[in-house]
Amino acid sequence: RPGSGPVRFIGNTVFSDKALGKEIGLGERPLASDRDFANASSAIVEHYEASGYAGVNVVVESFDGGKPTPGNFVFRIDEGEKHADRSAVPEEHHKPE
């Protein structure tokens, strides 16, 4: 599929790659444009905030440090600080220890 490729998440310790992929709609549509990357980043931030995290920051960058392009990007996540009980997050969304 055009625009599809491996999606990597760096810095996520709370949620698994699978859970974050579900949040950004992986498999439903390819991430191919700046708007797609921005929407996916916003969805990740909203997911963390809904689970009690503040100060979450998500940056999309290419594997080689340039502008992200389809099939050549990674989500770099700063999870911020937890302000609620982690037990409120469904277990299936926790990243394995």
Secondary structure as UniProt FT lines:
FT   TURN            2..3
FT   STRAND          8..10
FT   HELIX           17..23
FT   TURN            24..28
FT   HELIX           34..50
FT   TURN            51..52
FT   STRAND          53..54
FT   STRAND          57..61
FT   TURN            63..64
FT   TURN            70..71
FT   STRAND          74..78
FT   STRAND          81..82
FT   HELIX           86..88
FT   HELIX           91..93
//
